[in-house]
Amino acid sequence: MLVKIILGQHISSRRLDVHKNALFSAIGLIGMSLTSEALAVVPLSGSMALRVGAYRVTGVGNVRIVDNYDVDTDSWSATPQSLAISAATTGTDANGGLWSASGTGSSNWVSATQGTVSFQNYGWSFSVPNTNGDFIGVNLDGHFIPGQINGYDWEYRFKAAGAGTFTISYDVSLASGNGLGLQGWNIGSNSGSITLGTALSPVTSGQKIISFSAGENVHVFLSGQGDVAVGGGGPGTSYYRTGYMNGAFSWSITESAPPPPPPPPPPPPPPPPSVPEPASWLMMISGFGLIGAALRRQARKQVTDW
């Protein structure tokens, strides 16, 4: 009976060890899974906006007497989707003058961590044979009217689980005409912005890398430089001007992998073999003694009977 008890204790201990090992392995896998799932960009919102204007200001008193404009916006929240915008407007005068501003844009989120932005034919055209002393002009931007639209030609807001980088490549080119006054776009984020083109030409290309911290709500954007505007005129003058630009941007987000979770602790060593306690040994010895005494009495009895 004692042997059965000891074997039973060994079996129970080994079963317990197996269960513990399985539990430790499961905990390790769960930890790795949680780490993998946590390392992800959470998209919050995205948008595009364009406001184009065509205006005329009197040569006397600097009063704006014509102010035509067009606005277009597109956006999403929580779930990325493709966006598209287009706006165009014109200004005219009694002398047959015509001036206009226009542009189209689109953006695509391949995923929460990769996408493209494209601006096509952002610019203006002037054909004014006689300004009659008035100043004529156009503007082209995402935030010409404060408070009316969000202020960015393109923007993306996301929450970063881990520290990482937002990398954006850009290629701004002159589509047609003269680039004077077409200033291109700024690239910006929570930590500041950089200017790409100049007032003399928007043409530029390169790459910008923006770093962010773990857990940060990141805001990245493209915006026209100030109120991108051009104009001209004066008493008895004519004004002819055309300029259009394109902007192509591609971006990606890379998060730095956090250190791997520590390995699960080793299972505890199996318990030592069970040893009878002193009281049990005493009972066994006493039992053996009683058996020996009984055998001796039996032997003496048999001798006496002979």
ABEGO torsion letter per residue (X at the ends): XAAAAAAAAAAAAAAAAAAAAAAAAAAAAAAAAAAAAABBBBBABBBBBBBBBBBBBBABGGBBABBBBBBBBBBBBGBBBBBBBBBBBBBBBAAGBBBBBBEBBBBBBABAABBBBBBBGBEBBBBBABAGGBBBBBBBBAAABBGABAGBABBBBBBBABBBBBBBBBBBBBABEBABGBAEBBBBBAAEBBBABBAABABBBEBBBBBBBBGBBBBBBBBBBEBBBBBBEEBGBBBBBBBBBBBBBBBBBBBBBBBBBBBBBBBBBBBBBBBBBAAAAAAAAAAAAAAAAAAAAAAAAAAAAX
